[in-house]
Amino acid sequence: MDFYCYAVTAPGLRNLAAHELEALGVLPADLTAVSTHPDPGGVSFRADLSGLYRANLRLRTASRVLVRLGNFFYARTFTELRIAASRLAWERFLAPGQAVEIRVTCHKSKLYHSDAVAERIAIAIAERLGQPSPIQKFQGEEEQNPPQLILARLVDDRMTISIDSSGALLHRRGYRLATGKAPLRETLAAAMLMSCGWDGSIPLIDPFCGSGTIPIEAALMALGIPPGIKRRFAFMDWPGFDEAAWQAVCAEAAKSEKTKPPIIQASDRDAGAIRIAQENAERAGVAEYIQFANQAVSAIQPPAQRGWIITNPPYGERVSANKDLRNLYAQFGNVLRADCPGWQVGILCSDPSLLGQTRLALDTTTRMINGGLSVILAKGKIAKTE
């Protein structure tokens, strides 16, 4: 039986997730509809049980994978909502009495009280399963028995109910227990690499590596290691969880793993950040494939083979008052022109004026969101110093 699914993404990452799904064989090859009718929140797709497992295990840019349980039924009254919701196949995803968290949003609908809508959905679950499900809130990553997340969206009196198959957000790979200042989400780091076109075959340098997210994600990509291999998923607690199918999906992924990535260099002038990055890389199982160094950007020593500089330098909203940042970006540009001519560069930054300090020819049309802040992924080829 197929599932109607939805891969939730952060703003700017939708098309990347769509291409990932296509590569996994769970999305039609023709992506015309993706670009013609954009939904900035994510990508709809259809998959069997193994396809659902595969999407959770291997998607690098999605935040979570939802399964549509009830799609677009009308709910103009609470009675209409309860009756329709009680007809849904809750038993496929919930055991009787299993704890749930119900998140509701209402827009332009007669039923506008989200708590009341959640209450009726809980009643419908109890009617279907014969036992009430305790309502709980997700307490954190270390919770032993987290509640099953249910998302309900009511727009123009039409209800969509979804079951979260992922559990903790998919950027929680399981390796980053410690972070430095302004940590970059793993999904965004992977998106930077993909958007730049880095395919894991040529060298990569991150001279502002912080807690190591970009080089670690690069090593995982180059080695073909699934991002979700070290974590649990909500679907593992479903009554219909198929352990054999899950193991087959993991075995399939293992066959695509590689043994030798290109040179990956990661450096930072903060010794504490390098220590954290190395610890994170150890947990991810890729520390031996990354060359870490505690050094300033001016000390980078690129390999002979040209590749990519992909990095997330420091930036802030009040940069006009911070001369040090302007100097840092100017120095960064000077170093790249002197030491990395012919290389490609990708820089994540929130302020065009800082990017201008590098004096590099950069394409600034790619926009993303980092920590709620609109940022630019500026890309270009590094010219020689004249």
N, C-alpha and C positions, 0 to 999 in steps of 0.2 A: 504494500500500500504506500502510495506517495504522500508526502507532506507538502503543504503549501507554506513556504518559509519566507522569512524576511531577514536579511543581514543588515543590522543597524550599523551606521558609520558616522564618524565625526564629519562636520562640514568640510568639503573639499576632497574627501577620500572615496566618494561613492563610485566613481568610474574605475578606480584602482581595484576596489573590491569586486566590481562586476567582471573585470578581466581575470581576477583570481578565480572566481566561480566558474568562469568559462573554461579555464585551464583544468579545473577539477571535474569538468564534465557534468556539472549540474545547472548549467545555464545555456540556452541556445547560442550557437556560434554568432548569429546575427545580433549585434548589440545596437542596432539602429534605434530601437525603442528606448534604450537607456539614455542616449544622447538627445532624442527628439522629445521625450516626455520625462524630463529629469525630476526625480524625487530626492531632494538633498539629504533626506534622512537615511537612505539606504537603498537596498536592491531586493526586489522580490524574485524568488526562484522556486523551482519545484524539484524535490529530491526524494529518493527512497530512504530507507533507514540508514543504509551505509553512506549515502550521500550526505545525510544530515550529520552523521558522526564525522565524516571527512571534512565537512565545512568547518566544524568547531575545532578540529584538530589542526587544520592546515591554513586557515585564513590568517593572514598577517595584518590586514588593515581594517577588519571589522571589529566592532565593539561587543556585539552579542548576536546570536542567531535565535530568532523567534520562530515558533510554529503557530500558524493561524488555526485556532480552534473554531472560532465562530467569526465568519467574515461577512460584514455588511448585512446584518439583519436589523430591521427597524425596531426601535424601542422608544415609543412615545409616552408610555406609562410604565410605572414600576411593575405592574402585573405582567405587562407584555414582555418586559425585560426578564423577569424571573422565569416565566414559562419558556421563553426562547433559550435562555441560558441553561435551564435544567435539561434540555434536550441534547446538549452537547456531550461529546464522548469524553467526559472528564476521567473516566476509569483508565484511559490509555496513558494518562500522565500523572495521576494522583492515586495513592492508596487511601482507603477510608481513614479519616482522622488525621491525615498528614497535614502538617502546618503549611500555611500559605501566606504570602504577602500579596495584596491586591492593590495595584496602583491604577488610578483612574484619572483620565482627563476628559472634560466635557467642553464642547464648543458649539454655539449656535443650536442648542437642543433644548427641548422642553424639560428634560431631566438634566439639571445643571448642578445638583449637589453631589459632588464626587463621593463623599463618605456614604451617602444613602445608596448610590449606585453600587459601591463596593459591598455594602451590606446585603443587597439583593443577590448579587453574584455569589456571595458566601452561602446564602440560603439555597440557591439553585444547586450549588455543589453538594450540599448536605442532602438535598432531595434526590439527587442522582446517585450518590454513593451510599446513602443510608446512614451517614454519620457526619456530624459537623467537623469541619477543618478549623483548627485554631488559627486565629489571625495573628501573625507575628511580623516583626521587622527584621530585616537582615542586619546582624550585629557586627559583621566583619569577616575577614578572610579566615580567621582561625575558628570560626563557629563549626562545631562538630556536626550538627544536624540543621543546616540552614533551611528556611522555608522555601517552598517552590514559588517563584515569582510569576504572577499573572498580571498582564497588562491589558487594560480595557480602555478603548478610545471611542468616545461618542461625539460624532460630528454630523450636524444636520439631521439628528435623530437616527443616524445609522451607526450601529455598534460593531466594532471589531474587537474580538478577544483573542489574545495571544498568550502562549505558554513560552517562557524563557527556557531554552535548551542548554544555555551556557553556564549559568550560575554566576560566579564572579566575572566581571568584565574581561573580555578576551585579551586585553593588554596585560592582564595579570598572568604573565608567563610562568611565574614561580621562581625565577632566578634573582629578581631584584628585591632583596630584603632591606637593602640600605640605599639611600640616594644622597646626592649632593645638593647644591643649591639649584633651584629652578629645574627640577628633573623633567626630562622629556618622556612622554608616554611611548611605550614600545610600539604601539600601532602607528604613531606619527613618525617614529624613526624609520620603520619599515616603509612607510609611504614616501618619505624623503628619498630613500634609496631607489624605490620603484619609479618614482616620478622623474628622477634624474636619469633613469635608463641604465643604472648600474646593474649588471647581470651576474655578478659574482665571478667573473673571469679575469678581471684586471685589478691592479692594486687600488687600495682605498686608504686615505689618510683622514683622520679626524683630530685636528690639533687643539680642539677645545672639548675633549671627550667627556668631562664631568664624570658621572657615575657609569659611563661606558655603554649607554644604550645603543647608540648608532653602530659602533664597531661590533658589539655583541649581536645585534640583529643582522648585521652584514655577514658575520661568520655563520650564523644559523642559516641564512639564505644560501650562502655559497656552499655550505655542506649539505644542504637539502634537509636539515633537521626540522621537523614540524614544530611550530611555535608552542603548541599546546601539549607537547609530549610529557611534560613534568607536572601536569595539573589535573584536577578533577573537573567534571562537568555535571550540570544539573540532570542531564538525561540519564546519568548512571543510577539515579534514584527512581526512575520511572518504573512502573510495574512491567512495562514491555521492553525493558532494557535487554538487548541481545549481546551477551558477553562474547559469544563466538564471532558475531559480526564486527564488534568493536576490535577484537584482537586481529581480525583479518584486515581491517582498515589500518591498524598500526603496523602490521607486517608489510602491507602494501607500501606505506610511507617509508619504511626502513629500506626497502629495495631501491628507492630513489636517492638515498643518501650518498654523498661523495666523501672521498678521503683526503682531498688536498685542495684547500681554498687558495686564492691569491694572497699576496702580502697585504696584511691589514695592520696599519699603524694607528695607535691611539695615544695621545699625549695631553697633558694638562700641567699648568704651572703649580696647581694645588696638589700637594703631596697626599693630603687626605682624600681628595677625589680619586686619585690614581689607586690608592689602596682599596677604596670602595669598588671601583671599576674592576679591579683584579678579582676581588671576592665575588662579585656578581658574575664575572666570566667563568670562574671556577664552578659556581652553581649551575651555570648554563652548559657546562661541559665543553667550552670553547677557548679556555684560557691559553692553551698551548698554540692556538692559531692566531693570536693577537699579540703584536709587539707593543707593550706598554712602556711609556717613558714619562718621568716627571720632569718637564722642561717647558720653557717658553716657546711661543709659536716661532720665534726667530731661529730656533735650534732644530727644526724639522729637517730630516735628511731623506728626501724622496728616493725610491728605488729608480733604477734606470728605465724600466718599463713605465710608460705613461699610464695614468689612471685618473681617479676622481678624488678631489678634496670635497668631502661632504661633512658639514659641521653645523653646530648650533652655538655660535658665540654668545657672549653676554649681551643683553640688550635690555632696555627698560622704556617706560612710557615718558619719563622725564629726562630724556637724553640731552636736551638742549643745555641743561645745567651740569652736564657731566663731560668735561673736556677729556677725561681719561678714556672714555669709550670711543670718542672720535679719534683720538691718537691710536688706540688699539686697532681700529678698523683700517686706519691709514697704514700702520705698520704691517698689518695682515696683508693688505694689497701689495705692498712693496716686497714682502717675503715671497708671495706667490709669483709675482712677475720675475723675480730674480732667480728663484730656485725651482719653480714648477712650470716653466713655459711649455705650452702645448697640452697641459693637463686640462681637464674639465673641473668646474667648481660648482658646488651647490651650497648656498648659505641661507639658513633660516634666520629671519630677522623681522622685527616689527616696524622698523623705521627706515624709510627710503633714504633719509639723509645720512644715516650711518653707512648704508650700502654705498652711497656716493663717495664716501671717504676712501673706499678701496680703490677707486679709479679703474675698476674692471668693467668691461662691457658685459652687462648682465640683463637677462630677460627676467622681468619682475611681474609677469602676468599670473604666475601660479600662487594662489592664496590658500591658506590653511588656518586652522584654529589651534593654538597652543595654550592650554591653561585658561581658556576663555578669552584669550587675546588674539585678534586677527594678525596673522603673520604672513610674510612673503617668503616663498622658496625661490630665491634668486639663482639663476643658472647661467653659465656661460663658459667660454673657452679662454684660458689664460694666455695673453699675448706676452711676448718678451719685453723686458725693460728696454726702452729706447735710449 
